[in-house]
Amino acid sequence: MGRLKDKVTIITGGNSGVGAATALLFAKEGAKVVISARREAQLIDVATKIKEEGGEVLTVITDISKPDDAKNLLSKTIETFGKVDVLINNAGVLESGLKPIECVLDEDMDYVMDINIKGTMYCMREAANEMLKTGKGSIVNVASIAGVFGCGGAAYVSSKAAIIGATKHTALRFAGTNIRCNVVCPGTIVTPMVAGMSPENLDMNMMTQISKHSDMSIQPCMADDVANILLFLASDESRAITGQTLVSDFGSTL
């Protein structure tokens, strides 16, 4: 307990799945938590749970694909808590059907890229400028094994690979300072987003290719598994770690 005592932490996509699990865990560890998402009702549900356990929490309705929303998220955080110590970029979306490169639609690319990579970078930009004022901070991005191994739809894979690149750039930019940036790449996670995928819409040829390169019999990650890794990278225990890509998939892609 207390591994994030008094650290102000922003968690995007904090309304469900990994984001909600991370918010609850961080609050238990003493963080002042700011959770954002597009859907207010789910944010309030998570915030209520945090408050019931004695934690401090701020909810900010945010569409990270809009630069002004990212600015507002940081502005509200500073207005309420005076600083930002940790940014967890967890918000993300899947395109429908895991479409391969020869089938990917323009609207898939626009939708996924606007949220997954552009939204992540908007938040990183705003957080980095605030962290520069205090001279410290930890940015942790949530990508996917799809971005490492190419196992997914073309738009999703590309967006997650781009997050890995943005992470390495940011880590290099601030190397030698107390501002760090790392990325976690989970395998399949049991979350509402994954559960909502419709089998009849999946490109089965793409699924066959994916299955050739990963052991789908190995257990998937749970949201808490990822939250625990994010806790370590957010805490001072990992102060020597920056620019790293950490795959968490129970070895399914080894």
C-alpha positions as CSV (number, residue, x, y, z in Angstrom):
1,M,0.0,0.0,0.0
2,G,1.1,3.6,-0.6
3,R,3.3,2.9,-3.7
4,L,1.7,6.0,-5.4
5,K,1.0,8.1,-2.3
6,D,0.0,11.6,-3.3
7,K,0.9,11.1,-7.0
8,V,-1.6,12.6,-9.3
9,T,-2.5,10.1,-12.0
10,I,-4.5,10.6,-15.2
11,I,-6.0,7.4,-16.7
12,T,-7.7,7.6,-20.1
13,G,-10.4,5.1,-20.8
14,G,-10.9,4.9,-17.1
15,N,-14.5,3.8,-17.4
16,S,-14.1,0.1,-17.8
17,G,-11.8,-2.8,-18.4
18,V,-8.1,-2.2,-17.8
19,G,-8.7,1.5,-17.1
20,A,-11.2,0.9,-14.4
21,A,-9.1,-1.8,-12.8
22,T,-6.1,0.5,-12.9
23,A,-8.0,3.4,-11.4
24,L,-9.2,1.3,-8.5
25,L,-5.7,-0.1,-7.9
26,F,-3.9,3.2,-8.1
27,A,-6.4,4.8,-5.7
28,K,-5.8,2.0,-3.2
29,E,-2.0,2.7,-3.5
30,G,-2.6,6.4,-2.5
31,A,-2.8,8.1,-5.9
32,K,-5.1,11.0,-6.6
33,V,-6.9,9.6,-9.7
34,V,-8.2,11.5,-12.7
35,I,-10.3,9.2,-14.9
36,S,-11.5,10.2,-18.4
37,A,-13.7,8.6,-21.1
38,R,-16.5,9.6,-23.4
39,R,-19.3,8.0,-21.4
40,E,-20.1,9.8,-18.2
41,A,-22.3,7.1,-16.5
42,Q,-19.5,4.5,-16.5
43,L,-17.0,7.1,-15.2
44,I,-19.4,7.9,-12.3
45,D,-19.7,4.2,-11.4
46,V,-15.9,3.8,-11.2
47,A,-15.5,7.1,-9.3
48,T,-18.2,6.0,-6.8
49,K,-16.3,2.8,-6.1
50,I,-13.1,4.7,-5.5
51,K,-14.8,7.1,-3.1
52,E,-16.4,4.3,-1.2
53,E,-12.9,3.0,-0.5
54,G,-11.7,6.4,0.7
55,G,-9.9,7.4,-2.5
56,E,-9.7,10.8,-4.2
57,V,-11.0,10.9,-7.8
58,L,-11.9,13.4,-10.5
59,T,-13.9,12.5,-13.6
60,V,-13.5,14.4,-16.8
61,I,-15.5,13.5,-19.9
62,T,-13.0,13.4,-22.7
63,D,-12.8,12.4,-26.3
64,I,-9.1,12.1,-26.8
65,S,-9.4,12.2,-30.5
66,K,-10.1,16.0,-30.1
67,P,-7.0,18.1,-29.2
68,D,-9.1,20.5,-27.1
69,D,-10.5,17.7,-25.0
70,A,-6.9,16.5,-24.2
71,K,-6.1,20.1,-23.2
72,N,-9.1,20.3,-21.0
73,L,-8.3,17.0,-19.3
74,L,-4.9,18.4,-18.3
75,S,-6.3,21.8,-17.4
76,K,-8.9,20.2,-15.1
77,T,-6.3,18.0,-13.5
78,I,-4.0,21.0,-12.7
79,E,-6.9,23.1,-11.6
80,T,-8.0,20.4,-9.1
81,F,-4.7,18.8,-8.0
82,G,-2.0,21.3,-9.0
83,K,0.2,18.9,-11.0
84,V,0.4,15.6,-12.9
85,D,2.8,12.9,-12.0
86,V,1.6,9.9,-14.1
87,L,-0.3,9.6,-17.3
88,I,-1.7,6.2,-18.3
89,N,-2.8,6.3,-21.9
90,N,-5.2,3.4,-21.9
91,A,-8.1,4.6,-24.1
92,G,-8.3,2.8,-27.4
93,V,-10.6,1.2,-29.9
94,L,-10.8,-1.8,-32.3
95,E,-12.0,-1.6,-35.9
96,S,-14.7,-4.1,-36.8
97,G,-13.7,-7.4,-38.2
98,L,-9.8,-7.5,-38.0
99,K,-9.7,-6.5,-41.7
100,P,-6.3,-7.3,-43.3
101,I,-4.4,-4.7,-45.4
102,E,-6.1,-5.6,-48.7
103,C,-9.6,-5.1,-47.1
104,V,-9.1,-2.2,-44.7
105,L,-11.4,0.7,-45.2
106,D,-10.6,4.4,-45.1
107,E,-13.1,4.9,-42.3
108,D,-11.4,2.1,-40.3
109,M,-8.1,3.9,-40.5
110,D,-9.5,7.3,-39.7
111,Y,-11.5,6.0,-36.7
112,V,-8.7,3.9,-35.2
113,M,-5.9,6.3,-35.8
114,D,-7.7,9.3,-34.5
115,I,-8.2,7.7,-31.2
116,N,-5.4,5.2,-30.7
117,I,-2.4,7.1,-31.9
118,K,-3.4,10.8,-32.4
119,G,-5.4,10.8,-29.1
120,T,-2.5,9.2,-27.3
121,M,-0.1,11.7,-28.6
122,Y,-2.4,14.6,-27.8
123,C,-2.5,13.5,-24.2
124,M,1.3,12.8,-24.1
125,R,2.0,16.3,-25.5
126,E,-0.2,18.0,-22.9
127,A,1.1,15.9,-20.0
128,A,4.8,16.3,-21.1
129,N,4.5,20.1,-21.0
130,E,3.1,19.9,-17.4
131,M,5.7,17.4,-16.3
132,L,8.5,19.7,-17.6
133,K,7.3,22.3,-15.1
134,T,8.0,19.9,-12.2
135,G,10.9,18.1,-13.8
136,K,9.4,14.6,-13.2
137,G,6.8,12.2,-14.4
138,S,6.0,8.8,-15.8
139,I,4.0,8.2,-19.0
140,V,2.8,4.7,-19.6
141,N,1.1,3.8,-22.9
142,V,-1.0,0.8,-23.4
143,A,-0.4,-0.7,-26.9
144,S,-0.8,-4.4,-27.8
145,I,1.1,-7.4,-29.0
146,A,-0.6,-6.6,-32.3
147,G,1.8,-3.6,-32.6
148,V,4.8,-5.9,-31.9
149,F,3.9,-9.0,-34.0
150,G,1.3,-7.7,-36.5
151,C,-1.4,-10.0,-35.2
152,G,-4.6,-8.1,-35.8
153,G,-6.4,-6.0,-38.3
154,A,-4.3,-3.7,-40.4
155,A,-5.6,-0.4,-38.9
156,Y,-5.3,-1.6,-35.3
157,V,-1.9,-3.1,-35.8
158,S,-0.6,0.1,-37.4
159,S,-2.0,2.3,-34.6
160,K,-0.5,0.2,-31.8
161,A,2.9,0.0,-33.6
162,A,2.8,3.8,-33.8
163,I,2.2,4.0,-30.1
164,I,5.4,2.0,-29.5
165,G,7.3,4.4,-31.8
166,A,5.9,7.5,-30.0
167,T,6.9,5.9,-26.7
168,K,10.5,5.4,-27.8
169,H,10.6,8.9,-29.2
170,T,9.4,10.4,-25.9
171,A,11.7,8.3,-23.8
172,L,14.6,9.5,-25.9
173,R,13.5,13.1,-25.8
174,F,13.6,13.1,-22.0
175,A,16.4,10.6,-21.4
176,G,18.6,11.6,-18.5
177,T,15.7,13.5,-16.8
178,N,13.1,12.3,-14.3
179,I,10.5,12.1,-17.0
180,R,10.0,8.5,-18.3
181,C,7.9,6.8,-20.9
182,N,7.3,3.1,-21.4
183,V,4.7,1.0,-23.2
184,V,2.9,-2.2,-22.2
185,C,1.7,-4.5,-24.9
186,P,-0.8,-7.0,-23.6
187,G,-2.1,-10.0,-25.5
188,T,-5.8,-10.8,-25.6
189,I,-7.4,-9.2,-22.5
190,V,-10.8,-10.2,-21.1
191,T,-12.6,-6.8,-21.3
192,P,-15.9,-5.5,-22.5
193,M,-14.3,-4.2,-25.7
194,V,-13.0,-7.7,-26.7
195,A,-16.2,-9.4,-25.5
196,G,-18.2,-7.1,-27.8
197,M,-16.5,-8.4,-31.0
198,S,-18.9,-10.3,-33.2
199,P,-17.5,-13.6,-34.6
200,E,-19.6,-13.3,-37.8
201,N,-17.8,-10.0,-38.6
202,L,-14.3,-11.4,-38.2
203,D,-12.1,-12.0,-41.2
204,M,-11.4,-15.7,-40.8
205,N,-8.4,-15.7,-43.1
206,M,-6.8,-13.2,-40.8
207,M,-7.7,-15.1,-37.7
208,T,-6.1,-18.3,-39.3
209,Q,-2.9,-16.4,-39.9
210,I,-2.9,-15.0,-36.4
211,S,-3.4,-18.5,-34.9
212,K,-0.3,-19.8,-36.8
213,H,1.9,-17.4,-34.9
214,S,0.4,-17.6,-31.4
215,D,-0.8,-20.2,-29.0
216,M,-4.4,-19.4,-28.5
217,S,-4.8,-22.2,-25.9
218,I,-2.7,-20.1,-23.4
219,Q,-4.8,-18.1,-20.9
220,P,-5.6,-14.5,-21.8
221,C,-4.8,-11.5,-19.6
222,M,-7.2,-10.2,-17.1
223,A,-7.6,-6.5,-16.6
224,D,-6.0,-6.8,-13.1
225,D,-2.9,-8.4,-14.7
226,V,-2.3,-5.4,-16.8
227,A,-3.1,-2.9,-14.0
228,N,-0.4,-4.5,-11.8
229,I,2.2,-3.9,-14.5
230,L,1.0,-0.3,-15.0
231,L,1.4,0.2,-11.2
232,F,5.0,-0.9,-11.3
233,L,5.9,1.4,-14.3
234,A,4.0,4.3,-12.7
235,S,5.8,4.0,-9.4
236,D,9.3,5.1,-8.4
237,E,10.3,1.4,-8.2
238,S,10.8,1.5,-11.9
239,R,12.6,4.9,-12.0
240,A,15.5,3.4,-14.0
241,I,13.2,2.1,-16.7
242,T,12.4,4.2,-19.8
243,G,11.8,3.5,-23.5
244,Q,10.9,-0.1,-22.9
245,T,8.3,-2.2,-24.6
246,L,6.9,-4.8,-22.2
247,V,4.8,-7.7,-23.7
248,S,2.4,-9.3,-21.3
249,D,0.7,-12.3,-22.8
250,F,1.6,-15.3,-20.6
251,G,4.0,-16.3,-23.4
252,S,1.4,-17.0,-26.0
253,T,3.6,-15.4,-28.7
254,L,6.9,-16.9,-27.8
